[in-house]
Amino acid sequence: MLTSTTKKLAKLDELERRVIRQECFNRRNNIKFFGIKDDGYESPEETERTLRKFLQKEIKIPKEYLEEIYFERVHRIPTRPSEEQNQHPRPIIAKISFFQDKEYIKSCIKNLPKGKKFGVADDFPKEVDEIRKKL
């Protein structure tokens, strides 16, 4: 027979799983970009321009197609200590309106130049990232 404490812990675990699932759902149209030069304090508009230049130059997305992609939000992950910022630029997170555009960008990742420290990944909560690393 389950004790009251055991039932509460099971319920808490279930609620935590539901919150993580909801967070994954909310982030489903997000993509993280790593290694893109960070100018320090840039506005979201400047970050979007930087991202569009990166997508055109490094990922080789045609300008005509890139102009059709609508980003709901583009920002860098919040500031870290300045010595770390110089070593590694802060990642950019972009929320893309249409899932097809996200999939198109992901299909062009193969065009990234070898030897440069660029990266592209889906935006998952840290709990999911930890599980994926173990797998």
GITARA-V205653 format. One record per residue. N is the residue number from 1. RES is the residue in one letter. PHI is phi in degrees with one decimal (none if undefined). PSI is psi in whole degrees, -180 to 180 (* if undefined). OMEGA is omega in radians with two decimals (999 if undefined). Layout:
N|RES|PHI|PSI|OMEGA + N|RES|PHI|PSI|OMEGA
This chain:
1|M|none|136|-3.12 + 2|L|-79.3|138|3.10 + 3|T|-82.6|168|3.13 + 4|S|-60.6|-41|3.14 + 5|T|-65.7|-41|3.13 + 6|T|-64.0|-42|3.11 + 7|K|-63.2|-42|-3.14 + 8|K|-65.5|-41|3.12 + 9|L|-65.4|-40|3.11 + 10|A|-64.0|-42|3.11 + 11|K|-64.2|-41|3.11 + 12|L|-63.0|-43|3.09 + 13|D|-61.5|-43|3.13 + 14|E|-63.8|-43|3.11 + 15|L|-63.7|-40|3.11 + 16|E|-63.0|-43|3.09 + 17|R|-61.2|-40|3.14 + 18|R|-65.7|-39|3.12 + 19|V|-65.0|-44|3.13 + 20|I|-63.7|-43|3.10 + 21|R|-60.4|-42|3.12 + 22|Q|-65.4|-40|3.12 + 23|E|-64.7|-40|3.07 + 24|C|-60.0|-43|3.13 + 25|F|-61.7|-43|-3.13 + 26|N|-66.4|-27|-3.10 + 27|R|-98.4|8|-3.00 + 28|R|-61.7|-25|3.13 + 29|N|-100.2|12|3.14 + 30|N|-93.9|148|3.00 + 31|I|-132.9|141|3.05 + 32|K|-102.3|138|3.09 + 33|F|-119.6|130|-3.09 + 34|F|-114.5|149|3.00 + 35|G|85.9|4|3.14 + 36|I|-83.3|131|-3.07 + 37|K|-47.8|134|-3.10 + 38|D|-110.1|118|-3.13 + 39|D|-87.9|11|3.12 + 40|G|94.9|-105|-3.06 + 41|Y|-101.8|87|3.13 + 42|E|-110.3|151|3.12 + 43|S|-76.0|163|3.07 + 44|P|-57.5|-34|3.12 + 45|E|-66.2|-42|3.10 + 46|E|-66.0|-39|3.11 + 47|T|-63.3|-41|3.11 + 48|E|-64.0|-42|3.10 + 49|R|-61.4|-43|3.11 + 50|T|-60.6|-43|-3.14 + 51|L|-64.9|-44|3.13 + 52|R|-62.1|-40|3.09 + 53|K|-62.2|-43|3.11 + 54|F|-61.4|-46|-3.12 + 55|L|-62.8|-37|-3.13 + 56|Q|-75.5|-47|-3.03 + 57|K|-78.5|-49|-3.00 + 58|E|-92.0|-39|-3.11 + 59|I|-93.1|-11|3.03 + 60|K|65.0|41|3.05 + 61|I|-84.5|128|-3.12 + 62|P|-58.4|140|-3.08 + 63|K|-56.6|-40|-3.12 + 64|E|-61.8|-42|3.13 + 65|Y|-71.6|-40|-3.11 + 66|L|-62.1|-35|3.12 + 67|E|-66.4|-23|-3.14 + 68|E|-83.8|-15|-3.12 + 69|I|-78.4|127|3.12 + 70|Y|-106.0|121|3.06 + 71|F|-95.3|123|3.09 + 72|E|-69.8|-38|-3.09 + 73|R|-154.7|139|3.06 + 74|V|-137.1|126|3.11 + 75|H|-154.6|164|3.04 + 76|R|-93.0|152|3.06 + 77|I|-64.1|141|-3.03 + 78|P|-49.3|159|-3.00 + 79|T|-58.2|144|3.02 + 80|R|-114.6|175|3.07 + 81|P|-55.1|146|-2.99 + 82|S|-61.0|-33|3.14 + 83|E|-68.3|-33|3.09 + 84|E|-71.2|-37|-3.10 + 85|Q|-61.7|-36|3.14 + 86|N|-69.7|-32|-3.13 + 87|Q|-76.5|-45|-3.08 + 88|H|-132.5|120|3.10 + 89|P|-64.8|147|3.11 + 90|R|-64.3|139|3.11 + 91|P|-65.1|154|3.06 + 92|I|-104.9|135|3.03 + 93|I|-112.3|128|3.14 + 94|A|-122.2|130|3.04 + 95|K|-99.5|119|-3.06 + 96|I|-103.2|135|-3.05 + 97|S|-64.4|-41|-3.04 + 98|F|-112.8|131|-3.12 + 99|F|-58.7|-35|-3.13 + 100|Q|-63.0|-37|3.10 + 101|D|-66.5|-40|3.09 + 102|K|-61.5|-46|-3.14 + 103|E|-64.6|-36|3.10 + 104|Y|-64.0|-46|3.12 + 105|I|-59.9|-45|3.13 + 106|K|-63.5|-33|3.13 + 107|S|-71.5|-20|-3.13 + 108|C|-91.8|-1|-3.12 + 109|I|-58.4|-30|3.14 + 110|K|-59.0|-19|3.14 + 111|N|-81.4|-8|3.14 + 112|L|-59.6|136|-3.13 + 113|P|-66.7|140|3.10 + 114|K|-73.2|148|3.08 + 115|G|90.2|-18|3.08 + 116|K|-91.8|154|-3.05 + 117|K|-94.6|52|3.07 + 118|F|-95.6|153|3.07 + 119|G|-152.9|155|3.11 + 120|V|-138.4|136|-3.12 + 121|A|-151.7|158|2.99 + 122|D|-67.6|153|-3.13 + 123|D|-96.2|101|3.11 + 124|F|-110.5|157|3.02 + 125|P|-62.7|157|-3.07 + 126|K|-59.8|-33|3.12 + 127|E|-63.1|-41|3.13 + 128|V|-70.9|-40|3.10 + 129|D|-58.7|-42|3.14 + 130|E|-63.2|-43|3.13 + 131|I|-65.1|-43|-3.14 + 132|R|-63.7|-36|3.10 + 133|K|-63.7|-40|3.13 + 134|K|-64.4|-36|-3.13 + 135|L|-74.4|*|999
